[in-house]
Amino acid sequence: MRRHAPWMLAVLVITGLFALSYVEMQEPARSPAPTLDLGRHWQADDVERIEIRHGTEAVVLKRHGHAWRMGGKPVDAQAVSRLLDDLKRMQVRRIVAWNRAHDRELGLDDADAREVRLFASDGTVLWHVRIGGQAQDLTSTYLRVQGDDRVLAVDKTLRWQVLRTPEAWLAREKTGGNQTAEAGERASSRD
């Protein structure tokens, strides 16, 4: 029995460390918050400009009639529509934190967060949120509405939408099947 004691002690210590690391990796205390008013008193048609900021870098999307542009270039309208729709329809799954104490681990600190501002045609801010990391469930995102210290987990994966590079926001040129076939024929006729 004495020969096995060090091994049993080692197994218990390792098991305890795994249990402790599991508990530490869990999200901060949560509470349900299904009906919070997030200040979304805007409609997608009211939004004329979207700014997504990270530090000094910014992606600015502007509406021109029914089309969206970035620096004069056409923007992927579906991506903009999806972002606005997700921001408007998202529901709060839970309150993750009641203050800024967990900002770093939730991706809401200055190093990781993305500021999203929606503007009306007269330049007034319709809505302003700070989007943090993706939650451990991989289907929700941490978010803070401007003027509120609470961190919310919302039911959308907004993080990946706001991490788009400026090039990823641009509309892709459409190429028809005939153009590709014609280009292939021209290449094979040159051989």
N, C-alpha and C positions, 0 to 999 in steps of 0.2 A: 504494500500500500504506500509506503514511504517513497518508493521509486517512482510511483505514478503521481505523487502529489505535485511536483513542479509542472508536469504536463497538464494536469487538471487545472492548476492555478493559471497557467498560460492560456488555456482554452477559455476559462471564465473571463480573464482580462480582455482577451480579443473579442469575445462575444459582447462584453460590456462596452467596449470601444465602438463596435459596429452599431449597437443600440443607441449610444450617445450621438454618433454621427448621423444616424437616421433622424433622430429627434431634432437635431440642430438644422438639418436640411429642410425640414418642414417649414411651410410659410408661417409668418407671424399670425397671431391670434385673429380669427375671423368672426364676423357677425353678419347675419343675413341683412340685405338692404335692397329688396326687390323694387321698391317704388320711389326711389329718390328722384327728385327733380334736378336735372343736371344743367338747368339754364339754357336748354336748347329751344329757344323761342325764335328759331329761324327755319326757313325752308331752303331746300337746295337751290331753288330758283332765285333766292335773295342773295346768294353768295356770288360775288363778282371777282374776288381774289382770294387765293389760298396761299399762305406762307407756312413753310415747314422749315424751322430753324434748328440748327445744332451749332452752338457757339457762334462764330462769326459767319458760318456758311448758311446759305438760305436757298431754298427752291421756291420760286414765286410763279404761281400759275394764275393767269388772268383770263377771264371770260371775254370773248369778242363775239357778240351775238350769241349764237348757239354753240360756238366752238371755243375750245380752251387752247391757250398758247403759252409758251414759255420763251421769253426773249425773242419773240417773233416767229418761233417755230411751232408747228402744230403738236398738240399734246394728245396722248392716248385718252380719248373721251371716256372709254369704259373704266379705266383706272381711276379717273377723277370721280366719275359717277359712283363707283364702288366705295371710294373713300368717303364721299359725302353721305351716301346711303348708310354705311356702317356707323359713321359718327352720329347720324340722326336716329337710327334705330337701335343702337346698342343698349343693352340692359345691364344694370349693375347686378353682378352675382353676389358680391359681398364687399363689406368694408374690410380692407386688409390692415390698415393702420389709421390712427386718429391724428397723427402728427408727422413731422418730417424725419423722425428718428431712424426710419428704415429706408430712407431714400436711396442710399448707395446700393444696398442689396436688392432693391426692387427696380433698379435702373432708372430712377427718377432724379439722380444727381446731375450736375452740369456735364459731367463726362459722358453720360449715356443717353439722357433724355432728349426727346425731340419736342419742340414747341410747335403747336399747330394753331394758327390764327385764321379765322374766317372773317372776311371784310365785305361790307355792303358797297354799293356803287358810290356812295358819298364818302367812303373811307373809314366809316365807323366800324369798330370791331364788333362783329356779331357774336363771336364765341372764341374762347382761348383755353386750350387744354395743354397739359404736359403729358406726353406718352412715354411710359417707361418700358420695362422689359416684359417679355412674355411670361405668363405664369407657368408653374410646373405642370399644370394640366394640359399645356400646349394648345388650349382652345380659348384662352382669355388673355387679356392684356392689363397691366397696371396703368392707371390713369389718375391724374389730378386735374380738377377743373380750377381755372384761375380764381383766386379769392377763397378757396376752400383748402384747408390743410389735410383733409382726409385723402387717403389713397384707396382707390376703388379697383376692384377686379371686374372688368366688363367682359361681356360674352363675345367679343370679336378679337381677331388676331391682327389688330391695328399696327403692331410693331413692324411687321414686314412691309406694310404699305408705306409707312413713313420712312423706312430705311432705303427706299428706292433712290438710285443715283439720278442726277439730272437727265442723263441719257436714257434711263429706263422709263422716264415719264414721257418721252417723245413718242409720237405716233410712228408706227412702222410703215414703210412704203409697201404698198400692195403690189405683188407681181402676179399676173395671171398665168394660168397653166400654159396658154399658147405662147406667151413670151418665153417661158422656160424651154418649151419644146423647140421654138424657133432658134433660140440661142444654142441649143444642143445640136440642131441640124447644121447651123453655120459653123460650129466648131468641128463637126465631123466632116463637113465638106472641105475644110482647110487641110485636113490630114492627108 
